[in-house]
Amino acid sequence: TATVIDVLDNGNLRVSGEKQVAVNNDTDYIRIAGVVNPTNITASNTVSSTQLADVQIESKNTQGIDYAQMTSMLARFFLTILPF
């Protein structure tokens, strides 16, 4: 879901939105922003993602680092100190 945050001089709409998705014990935040031509808005008030211009997509999660990544980083650290 996105909201119109500005109407540009040429009539196009600058939109922005954020979605929170919880999967298992992790929460992801997905943000999207872009420009939409009002003629691309359907009767059901939707726009295909392929119709967005100047798109910016950001994805963040609440978990700082994945346990598998941490294990890999620790293994690399110890292998540099004790290679055998």
C-alpha positions as CSV (number, residue, x, y, z in Angstrom):
1,T,0.0,0.0,0.0
2,A,1.3,3.4,-0.9
3,T,0.1,7.0,-0.3
4,V,0.4,10.0,-2.6
5,I,2.8,12.4,-0.9
6,D,3.2,14.9,-3.7
7,V,1.7,15.9,-7.1
8,L,4.4,16.9,-9.5
9,D,4.1,19.8,-12.0
10,N,3.4,17.3,-14.9
11,G,0.5,15.7,-13.0
12,N,2.4,12.6,-12.0
13,L,2.1,11.4,-8.4
14,R,5.0,10.8,-6.0
15,V,4.0,7.8,-3.8
16,S,5.5,6.2,-0.7
17,G,4.6,3.3,1.5
18,E,5.8,0.9,4.1
19,K,4.8,-2.7,5.0
20,Q,5.7,-4.7,8.1
21,V,5.9,-8.5,7.5
22,A,6.5,-10.9,10.4
23,V,8.0,-14.3,9.5
24,N,8.8,-16.7,12.4
25,N,10.6,-14.6,15.0
26,D,11.8,-12.0,12.6
27,T,10.1,-8.8,11.4
28,D,10.9,-7.3,8.0
29,Y,10.1,-3.7,7.0
30,I,9.7,-3.0,3.3
31,R,9.6,0.6,2.1
32,I,8.8,1.6,-1.5
33,A,8.7,5.1,-3.1
34,G,8.4,6.1,-6.7
35,V,6.5,8.1,-9.3
36,V,3.2,7.0,-10.8
37,N,1.4,8.3,-13.9
38,P,-2.3,8.8,-12.9
39,T,-3.5,7.2,-16.1
40,N,-1.9,3.9,-15.0
41,I,-4.1,3.7,-11.9
42,T,-6.8,1.0,-12.5
43,A,-10.5,1.1,-11.6
44,S,-9.7,-0.9,-8.5
45,N,-7.2,1.8,-7.4
46,T,-4.1,-0.3,-8.0
47,V,-0.9,0.2,-10.0
48,S,1.4,-2.6,-11.3
49,S,4.9,-2.4,-9.8
50,T,6.2,-2.3,-13.4
51,Q,4.4,1.1,-13.8
52,L,6.5,2.8,-11.1
53,A,9.2,5.2,-12.2
54,D,12.2,6.3,-10.1
55,V,11.6,3.4,-7.7
56,Q,13.4,3.2,-4.4
57,I,13.0,-0.1,-2.5
58,E,14.4,-0.6,1.0
59,S,14.2,-3.8,3.1
60,K,15.3,-4.0,6.7
61,N,14.7,-6.5,9.4
62,T,14.8,-6.3,13.2
63,Q,17.4,-9.1,13.6
64,G,20.8,-7.6,13.5
65,I,22.8,-10.5,12.1
66,D,21.9,-14.0,11.1
67,Y,23.3,-16.8,13.3
68,A,24.6,-18.6,10.3
69,Q,26.5,-15.5,9.3
70,M,27.9,-15.0,12.8
71,T,29.1,-18.6,12.9
72,S,30.8,-18.1,9.5
73,M,32.5,-14.9,10.6
74,L,33.7,-16.5,13.9
75,A,35.1,-19.5,11.9
76,R,37.0,-17.2,9.6
77,F,38.4,-15.2,12.5
78,F,39.7,-18.3,14.2
79,L,41.0,-19.8,11.0
80,T,43.1,-16.7,10.4
81,I,44.6,-17.0,13.9
82,L,44.9,-20.8,14.0
83,P,45.2,-22.0,10.4
84,F,45.9,-25.6,11.3
